[in-house]
Amino acid sequence: MKAYQRFLLVLLILSISCNEESISKKENNRKPNIVYILADDLGYGDVQYFNKDGKIPTPNINSMADNGVVFTDAHTSSAVCTPTRYGILTGRYNWRTSLKSGVLNGYSKALIKENRTTIASMLKSKGYSTAFIGKWHLGWNWNVKKEDNNKLIPIDKLVDIDFNSPINNGPSTNGFDYSYGFAGSLDMPPYVWVENDFPTQIPIKTTQSVDYKGFWRDGLTSEDFDHTTVLQTIADKAVSYIKKHSKEEKPFFLYLPLSAPHTPILPTSEFLGKSNTNMYGDFVMQVDDVLKQIRTTLKNNGLTNNTLLVFTSDNGCSPRADYKELAQVKHNPSHIYRGAKADIFEGGHRVPFIVEWPAIAKKATISNIICTTDFFATCAAIANYEIKDSEGEDSYNMLPLINGESLRDIRQYTVHHSINGSFAIRKGDWKLIFTPGSGGWSYPRPIDIERENLNLPTMQLYNLKNDISETKNVIGIYPEKVNELKNALAKIILDGRSTDGIRQKNDGMDNWKQIKNILNK
């Protein structure tokens, strides 16, 4: 090798070494970045790492799991969209709000009250840059020309909105410095991008859906809103945000709720047929690819080591994925669990949950029970924020589980909730359900019980260690366990919190029919 070639080689080695040292110092000298990716209607069994018999390839989620902490007993606070999102951002069970059942829509007013502390506002107070990109579905206040006092405006009602005006009580009110997203689910009008509180365009047309899987409700749509490209648009915005903030000293929190694989199920041409299952499977693979884009961006910008990355889902898989069609290729989105989205059964709220944080988190599989409300207290611990009594009332710190400091259970009880407002409470292996059926969309639905005059016990008790698929109701065999769990849930409801602290007030306690058989002990 000639002298000048050796000289160039030495310069190259020094350059690489200095760059790596610079990246290392940049990572170690600031608080961790936090990225929370929330898939929409992704089932526990749709991720191959969680379901070895799953037929949908999910290589990027699997790779994250191989390199991180995997929680196998993770639950959303509700079996449907809006309530779970409320719980994630506030650390408070959704049923403590005025929304006792169901979900909001694209015209609904803000569910989060203005004085409520969120993860974003809390982290912002500790020096973080904060961003929301994707699906909001927590209500915000459009500038309505003719005011309607109804908080839950019918989804098929045409609302006269001034799209030239900013929204109120949306992401910026709740602590987000930057926001880009849409109001409800991708099948709920109006279909309008809103950036930093302002609609990007005025909708001038009405779009119509394709078919059962590609379903969305007819409604106002802006020219820059294309249902088929929404998922990638969200990914592109997130990638740009990460790149921009990788050059800044302040750490960032990116809340990234995706639009998929929720309806409309519209995988782009690159993914059509790729899963060898059905269109839903193809769409799951596109979600998997979004995760790849985020992880690659973090890596390329020297952020992987000191970024807490979370990947999970807002509830179980929707029946619109077509379980019967998927069964033909021997794939079950709910894996071994009973039920699906909307149900009080495990398939409604048990979700894949993965944490990747190479600087802190050791590779592990953890079977401790956690809930999506627990992220609030976890972020508070990371940011050294002291939680007030009126904040994060149902949030427990997951950090000892993530960093391997302790494997003790962080929760004594976990409360589950279905689309029709039915409750369940879990302690260890035991789960008590306060409804005779699914409380959702799976058989037996409330309407099935009424139509068929089914003679079912009013409550259900399952030992999940012996009966993970919830097939044997042992409600009549363990009366002491029933009383213990019933009393525990009554206390959690009446105390306005499940964590230690001063008693708090629930919203709208009057005419709350779902708690009558719980409180009337």
Residue pairs with C-beta under 8 A, 6 or more apart in sequence:
1 9
23 302
24 305
26 302
27 302
27 303
27 305
27 306
27 359
28 306
28 359
30 249
30 250
30 251
30 306
31 126
31 127
31 128
31 251
31 382
31 383
32 251
32 306
32 307
32 308
32 357
32 359
32 360
32 382
33 245
33 251
33 252
33 253
33 254
33 303
33 306
33 307
33 308
34 123
34 128
34 251
34 252
34 253
34 254
34 307
34 308
34 310
34 379
34 382
35 242
35 253
35 254
35 256
35 294
35 298
35 307
35 308
35 309
35 310
36 88
36 253
36 254
36 255
36 256
36 310
36 375
37 256
37 258
37 290
37 291
37 294
37 309
37 310
37 311
37 312
38 85
38 88
38 134
38 255
38 256
38 257
38 258
38 312
38 313
38 314
39 258
39 260
39 261
39 287
39 311
39 312
39 313
39 314
40 81
40 135
40 185
40 186
40 257
40 258
40 259
40 260
40 261
40 262
40 313
40 314
41 261
41 262
41 263
41 313
41 314
41 315
41 316
41 317
41 318
41 321
41 341
42 261
42 284
42 287
42 313
42 317
42 351
42 352
43 313
43 316
43 317
43 321
43 333
43 334
43 335
43 340
43 347
44 50
44 51
44 313
44 316
44 333
44 334
44 335
44 337
44 347
44 350
44 351
44 352
45 51
45 54
45 317
45 331
45 332
45 333
45 334
45 335
45 336
45 337
46 54
46 56
46 58
46 261
46 284
46 317
46 333
46 352
47 54
47 58
47 61
47 62
47 65
47 352
48 54
48 56
48 57
48 58
48 61
48 62
49 58
49 61
49 62
49 65
49 66
49 70
49 352
49 354
50 70
50 72
50 335
50 352
51 332
51 335
53 330
53 331
53 332
53 335
54 331
54 335
55 275
55 276
55 277
55 281
55 326
55 329
55 330
55 331
56 275
56 277
56 281
56 284
56 285
56 331
57 274
57 275
57 285
57 288
58 284
58 285
58 288
59 288
60 288
60 289
60 291
60 292
60 295
61 288
61 291
61 311
61 352
61 354
63 295
64 291
64 295
64 309
64 311
64 354
64 356
65 354
66 363
67 356
67 358
67 363
68 309
68 354
68 355
68 356
68 357
68 361
68 363
69 354
69 355
69 356
69 357
69 361
69 362
69 363
69 364
69 365
69 366
69 401
69 402
70 353
70 354
70 364
70 365
70 366
71 353
71 354
71 355
71 366
71 368
71 370
71 401
72 365
72 366
72 367
73 350
73 367
73 368
73 369
73 370
74 312
74 350
74 351
74 352
74 353
74 369
74 370
74 371
74 372
75 349
75 350
75 351
75 369
75 370
75 371
75 372
75 414
75 416
75 426
76 84
76 87
76 312
76 313
76 314
76 315
76 349
76 351
76 371
76 372
77 83
77 84
77 86
77 87
77 88
77 93
77 94
77 349
77 371
77 372
77 373
77 394
77 415
77 416
77 417
78 84
78 87
78 94
78 95
78 315
78 349
78 416
78 417
78 418
78 419
79 315
79 316
79 341
79 342
79 343
79 344
79 348
79 349
79 416
79 417
79 418
79 419
79 439
79 440
80 102
80 103
80 314
80 315
80 341
80 342
80 418
80 419
81 103
81 137
81 185
81 262
81 314
81 315
82 94
82 99
82 102
82 103
82 104
82 111
82 137
82 138
82 139
83 94
83 95
83 99
83 103
83 417
84 94
84 314
84 315
84 372
85 136
85 137
85 138
85 257
85 314
86 92
86 94
86 97
86 99
86 111
86 112
86 138
87 93
87 94
87 371
87 372
87 373
87 394
88 119
88 372
88 373
88 375
88 376
89 112
89 118
89 119
89 120
89 138
89 174
89 255
89 376
90 112
90 116
90 117
90 118
90 119
90 373
90 376
90 392
91 119
91 373
91 374
91 375
91 376
91 377
91 391
91 392
91 393
91 394
91 395
92 116
92 373
92 392
92 393
92 394
92 395
93 373
93 393
93 394
93 415
93 417
93 498
94 417
95 417
95 421
95 423
95 514
96 393
96 394
96 496
96 504
96 506
96 507
97 111
97 507
97 508
98 111
98 151
98 507
98 508
99 111
100 421
100 508
100 512
100 514
101 419
101 420
101 421
101 514
102 152
102 419
102 420
102 421
103 137
103 185
103 419
104 111
104 137
104 138
104 139
104 152
104 184
105 152
105 153
105 155
105 184
105 188
106 155
106 182
106 183
106 184
106 185
106 188
106 189
106 190
106 219
107 142
107 153
107 155
107 157
107 159
107 161
107 183
107 184
107 189
107 190
108 139
108 151
108 152
108 153
108 184
109 139
109 140
109 141
109 151
109 169
110 138
110 139
110 140
110 141
110 168
110 169
110 170
110 173
111 138
111 139
112 118
112 138
112 139
112 169
112 173
112 174
114 169
114 173
116 174
117 388
117 390
117 391
117 392
118 174
118 175
119 175
119 253
119 255
119 375
119 376
119 379
120 130
120 132
120 171
120 174
120 175
120 176
120 253
120 255
121 174
121 175
122 175
122 376
122 379
122 380
122 383
122 385
122 391
123 130
123 175
123 253
123 379
123 383
123 385
124 130
124 175
124 177
125 385
126 383
126 384
126 385
127 250
127 251
128 250
128 251
128 252
128 253
128 383
129 177
129 178
129 245
129 248
129 250
129 251
129 252
129 253
130 175
130 176
130 177
130 178
130 252
130 253
130 254
130 255
131 176
131 177
131 178
131 179
131 241
131 252
131 253
131 254
131 255
132 171
132 176
132 178
132 179
132 180
132 181
132 255
132 257
133 178
133 179
133 180
133 181
133 234
133 237
133 238
133 241
133 254
133 255
133 256
134 181
134 234
134 238
134 255
134 256
134 257
134 258
134 259
135 181
135 182
135 184
135 185
135 186
135 257
135 258
135 259
136 170
136 171
136 181
136 182
136 183
136 184
136 257
137 183
137 184
137 185
137 257
139 151
139 169
139 183
140 167
140 168
140 169
140 170
140 171
140 183
140 194
141 167
141 168
141 169
141 170
142 159
142 161
142 162
142 167
142 183
143 161
143 162
143 165
143 166
143 167
143 168
144 159
144 160
144 161
144 162
145 160
145 161
145 162
146 160
148 159
153 159
155 188
155 189
155 217
156 217
158 220
159 190
161 190
163 192
163 199
163 201
163 202
163 203
164 199
164 202
166 197
166 198
167 194
167 197
167 198
167 199
168 197
170 179
170 194
170 197
171 179
171 181
171 197
172 179
172 196
172 197
176 255
178 196
178 241
179 194
179 195
179 196
179 197
180 193
180 194
180 195
180 196
180 237
181 193
181 194
181 234
181 257
182 191
182 192
182 193
182 194
182 225
182 230
182 259
183 190
183 192
183 194
185 259
185 262
185 263
186 216
186 227
186 230
186 259
186 260
186 262
186 263
186 264
187 209
187 215
187 216
187 217
187 262
187 263
187 264
188 216
188 217
188 219
189 217
189 218
189 219
189 220
189 221
190 203
190 219
190 220
190 221
191 203
191 207
191 216
191 219
191 220
191 221
191 222
191 225
191 227
192 199
192 200
192 201
192 203
192 220
192 221
192 222
192 225
193 199
193 200
193 201
193 222
193 224
193 225
194 200
199 222
200 222
200 224
201 222
201 223
201 224
201 225
202 222
203 220
203 221
203 222
203 225
204 222
204 223
205 220
205 221
205 223
206 218
206 219
206 220
206 221
207 216
207 218
207 219
207 221
207 227
208 218
209 215
209 216
209 217
209 218
209 264
210 264
210 266
212 320
213 263
213 264
213 265
213 279
213 280
213 320
213 322
214 263
214 264
214 265
214 266
215 263
215 264
215 320
216 227
216 263
216 264
227 264
227 266
228 266
228 268
229 268
230 259
231 258
231 259
231 260
231 268
231 286
231 287
231 290
232 268
232 290
234 256
234 258
234 259
234 290
235 290
235 293
235 294
238 254
238 256
238 293
238 294
238 297
239 293
239 294
239 297
241 252
241 254
242 252
242 254
242 294
242 297
242 298
242 301
242 303
243 297
243 301
245 252
246 301
246 302
246 303
253 379
256 294
257 314
258 287
258 290
260 283
260 286
260 287
261 280
261 283
261 284
261 286
261 287
261 317
261 321
262 318
263 318
263 320
265 279
265 280
265 283
265 320
265 321
266 283
267 274
267 279
267 282
267 283
267 285
267 286
268 286
270 286
271 282
271 283
271 285
271 286
271 289
272 279
272 282
273 282
274 282
274 285
275 281
275 282
275 284
275 285
276 329
277 326
277 329
277 331
278 321
278 322
278 325
278 326
278 329
280 320
280 321
280 322
280 326
280 333
281 326
281 331
291 311
294 309
295 304
295 309
295 356
298 304
298 307
298 309
304 358
305 358
305 359
306 357
306 359
307 357
308 355
308 356
308 357
308 360
308 361
308 382
308 402
309 355
309 356
309 357
310 353
310 354
310 355
310 375
311 352
311 353
311 354
311 356
312 351
312 352
312 353
312 354
312 372
313 351
313 352
314 351
314 372
315 341
315 342
315 348
315 349
315 351
316 333
316 334
316 337
316 339
316 340
316 341
316 343
316 347
316 348
316 349
316 350
316 351
317 323
317 333
317 334
317 340
317 341
317 347
318 340
318 341
319 340
319 341
319 441
319 442
321 333
323 332
323 333
323 340
326 332
326 333
333 340
334 340
334 346
334 347
336 468
336 469
337 345
337 346
337 347
337 350
337 468
337 469
337 470
338 345
338 346
338 347
338 442
338 469
338 470
338 471
339 345
339 346
339 347
339 348
339 438
339 440
339 442
339 470
340 347
340 348
340 440
340 441
340 442
341 347
341 348
341 440
341 441
342 348
342 418
342 419
342 438
342 439
342 440
342 441
342 442
343 349
343 418
343 419
343 438
343 439
343 440
343 441
343 442
344 416
344 417
344 418
344 422
344 423
344 424
344 433
344 435
344 438
344 439
344 440
345 433
345 438
345 440
345 442
345 470
346 464
346 468
346 470
347 442
348 416
348 418
348 438
348 440
349 416
349 417
351 372
353 370
353 372
355 361
355 398
355 402
357 402
360 402
360 403
361 402
361 403
361 404
362 403
362 404
364 404
366 401
366 407
368 401
368 407
368 409
368 410
368 411
369 409
369 411
369 414
369 426
370 396
370 398
370 401
370 410
370 411
371 394
371 396
371 411
371 414
373 392
373 394
373 395
373 396
374 395
374 396
374 397
374 398
374 410
374 411
375 395
375 398
376 387
376 391
376 392
376 395
377 387
377 392
377 395
377 396
377 397
377 398
377 499
378 395
378 397
378 398
378 399
378 402
379 385
380 386
380 387
380 392
380 395
380 397
381 397
381 399
382 399
387 395
389 501
389 502
389 504
390 504
392 499
393 496
393 497
393 498
393 499
393 501
393 504
394 415
394 497
394 498
394 499
395 499
396 410
396 411
396 499
397 410
398 410
399 405
400 406
400 408
400 410
401 407
401 410
412 427
413 425
413 426
413 427
413 485
413 488
413 489
413 492
413 498
414 425
414 426
414 427
415 423
415 424
415 425
415 426
415 489
415 492
415 498
416 423
416 424
416 425
416 426
416 431
417 423
417 424
418 424
418 435
418 438
418 439
418 440
419 439
419 440
419 441
420 435
420 439
420 440
420 446
420 514
421 439
421 513
421 514
422 433
422 434
422 435
422 439
422 440
422 514
423 433
423 434
423 435
423 489
423 514
423 515
423 518
424 431
424 432
424 433
424 434
425 431
425 432
425 485
425 488
425 489
425 492
426 432
426 464
427 484
427 485
427 488
429 463
429 464
429 465
429 466
430 461
430 462
430 463
430 464
430 481
430 485
431 461
431 462
431 464
431 470
432 459
432 460
432 461
432 481
432 482
432 485
432 486
432 489
433 439
433 459
433 460
433 461
433 462
434 458
434 459
434 489
434 514
434 517
434 518
435 446
435 458
435 459
435 460
436 444
436 449
436 454
436 456
436 457
436 458
436 459
436 460
437 443
437 444
437 445
437 446
437 448
437 449
437 454
437 456
438 444
438 445
439 446
444 452
444 454
444 456
448 454
449 456
457 473
457 475
457 476
458 517
459 475
459 482
459 517
460 470
460 473
460 475
461 473
461 474
461 475
461 477
461 478
461 481
461 482
461 485
462 470
462 472
462 473
462 474
463 474
464 470
466 472
475 482
483 521
486 518
486 521
487 521
489 518
490 518
490 519
490 521
492 498
493 506
493 515
493 518
493 519
494 519
495 503
495 504
496 503
496 504
496 505
496 506
497 503
497 504
